[in-house]
Amino acid sequence: MPNTPELAEQYLMHTGRRLPVTFVRGEGCLLYDEEGKEYLDLVAGIAVNVLGHAHPDIAHALSGQARTLIHTSNLYFTRPQVELARRLVELSFPSRVFLCNSGAEANEAAIKIARKWGTQNRDGAFEIITSVGSFHGRTLATVTAGGQHKYSDPFKPLPDGFVHVPYNDLEAIKAATTDKTVAVLLEPVMGEIGIIPAAKGYLEGVRKWCDEKNVLLILDEVQTGIARTGKWFAYQHHGITPDVMTLAKGLGGGVPIGACLASPKADVFEPGDHGSTFGGNPLACTVALSVLAVIERDGLVGHAAEMGELLNGVLQGLGAKEVRGLGLMQAAEFAEPHAKAFQEHCLEAGLIINAVDENSIRLVPPLIITAEEIDRAQGIMHKVLDVG
Ligand SMILES: Cc1ncc(COP(=O)(O)O)c(C=O)c1O
């Protein structure tokens, strides 16, 4: 009988590099492999499993809804869909919501909104300014929006209309703004590239500039949203409001769901403009509602801020060149290119971390992580690095 990696080699497209482990079960912040070995998970499915693994409230919502109604299509109304939209609006800013299945799909919706808004309001302007190093998904439009050539260049010709400027550089956005500009699309903390938070004053400046030039501000909160940074949404650290916001990852706690919120100014979709067969199905929406309810009930927004400080302190003690982060989105950049080896050695020692490149590790654990678990992670990292 071939093992799981052998079967994957034969039957799965080779789209990603996987670490040599097959997980079969999880509980809280712990995962277990086929041999029953236990791992402490500081990656949480890349900022997805906000309530950890096998959370009883998610299991309850999922199984209850599975026995009730899983899918109807968007030809009809379902209650969980409208309740989720209402809850997201209550937690963020006056807007309407389009529900979908992933971050890329949420960003596709945002891009289409911007283009239609440009047709209606800016004489056909269609260019979107995004940042070098950003990540917005893997569809053709979102991979082009993302500012990383390694992900987009193999798929040329790419869609027109995306301009990339350095992050945290307001002057670069100003210089790139033309009559063709319709929107600025930013991550409030760049995630995939290795956790680069918006500098103080940057998003405020961009908001002001967008207002002055009458272009939309779209914030991709796919990774930063749903309490990850110690606020429900990262923009709330900056005293601004976007015109459009996209969500996914943590929203379903592991069940695929995405959302695009548009303020009244940007709410341009009309019947027939956009759609998604599975988007906003009652199963995913019921789970998302339970995720939001547990975050609120258990005070996980404040907890994420508190645990984020602890985790930052742990990373400071690793002798890294730089430690960056906001809430439970933390990274350490090492002077030496040993991040991938560190990741492997931690895995062997029962700790899951994410090396984003040769020099940097990213930690985006479940929001339910405890001080004791952070302590345990510190012990393993120190042992692996032979520090302390
Ligand atoms: C900021 C950001 N936007 C969009 C995406 C794409 O989301 P998905 O993989 O659900 O399409 C990601 C995924 O890592 C992300 O971090």
The ligand as an SDF file (V2000), in Angstrom:
LIG
                    3D

 16 16  0  0  0  0  0  0  0  0999 V2000
   -3.9390   38.8780    2.0390 C   0  0  0  0  0  0  0  0  0  0  0  0
   -4.4290   37.6960    1.2520 C   0  0  0  0  0  0  0  0  0  0  0  0
   -5.3130   37.8950    0.2690 N   0  0  0  0  0  0  0  0  0  0  0  0
   -5.7870   36.8740   -0.4590 C   0  0  0  0  0  0  0  0  0  0  0  0
   -5.3830   35.5830   -0.2350 C   0  0  0  0  0  0  0  0  0  0  0  0
   -5.9300   34.4720   -1.0730 C   0  0  0  0  0  0  0  0  0  0  0  0
   -6.8530   33.7440   -0.3420 O   0  0  0  0  0  0  0  0  0  0  0  0
   -7.3080   32.2940   -0.8520 P   0  0  0  0  0  0  0  0  0  0  0  0
   -6.1040   31.4130   -0.7860 O   0  0  0  0  0  0  0  0  0  0  0  0
   -8.4010   31.9140    0.1070 O   0  0  0  0  0  0  0  0  0  0  0  0
   -7.8030   32.4630   -2.2440 O   0  0  0  0  0  0  0  0  0  0  0  0
   -4.4630   35.3190    0.7950 C   0  0  0  0  0  0  0  0  0  0  0  0
   -3.9850   33.9440    1.0330 C   0  0  0  0  0  0  0  0  0  0  0  0
   -2.9590   33.7060    1.6090 O   0  0  0  0  0  0  0  0  0  0  0  0
   -3.9670   36.4060    1.5470 C   0  0  0  0  0  0  0  0  0  0  0  0
   -3.0840   36.2150    2.5310 O   0  0  0  0  0  0  0  0  0  0  0  0
  1  2  1  0
  2  3  1  0
  2 15  2  0
  3  4  2  0
  4  5  1  0
  5  6  1  0
  5 12  2  0
  6  7  1  0
  7  8  1  0
  8  9  2  0
  8 10  1  0
  8 11  1  0
 12 13  1  0
 12 15  1  0
 13 14  2  0
 15 16  1  0
M  END
$$$$
